[in-house]
């Protein structure tokens, strides 16, 4: 098939590719370019003759091969988004209803997440290091020289997965357990724990938090889960 001229370079696809899927990807590409041009934390780099969607909001950096992602979706309908973060490939699985969504539409969603500051409740857990980075650089953490470790990362990722899967009470219970461990095992003061957990809980619906506090997993959880 003859290469297709786009604003970010010539796009080559194999002969026999579905024309409707190609057209959908190209429409999404126009929207992606428009959204990136409005963004302060994304750019499209074409200096290596291969266009990449690149985050510019600090480490860990995200890199998406735009044309390869488009080809993968057109030719195979791959339900995963393959993304490089901190020079390692991470995989984002979309919901079944979104399997045939153009890859460029998925990239637009990624750009919007970055523009919103990577809210934990909506960021895929495989990309949650971006959200953690924002938390660790927040005023509450820096002023008190407090750091989360690998166990904290894993448990927060699990809590986010649970919340996104609709297991709201379980997610909040995990957050409470994290706070309890900080208080008991690390001797962190409640006045320091509350603002940090608040950075996580602000991503959750207040109604879910209220419901949890009516019947907490542990009676002391209301010490750590504060609306």
Buried (B, 14 or more C-beta within 10 A) or exposed (E): EEEBEBEBBEBEBEEEBEEEBBEBBBEBBEBBBEBBEEBEBBBBBEEEEEBBBBBEBEEBBBBBBBBBBBBBBBBEEBBEBBBBBEEEEBEBEBEEEEEEBBBBBBBBBBBEBBBEEBEBBBBBBBBBBBBBBBBBEEEBBEEBEBEBEEEBEEBBBBBBBBBBEEBBBBBBBBBBBBBBBBBEEEEBEEEBBBBBBEBBBEBBEEEBBEEBBEEBBEEEBEBBBBE
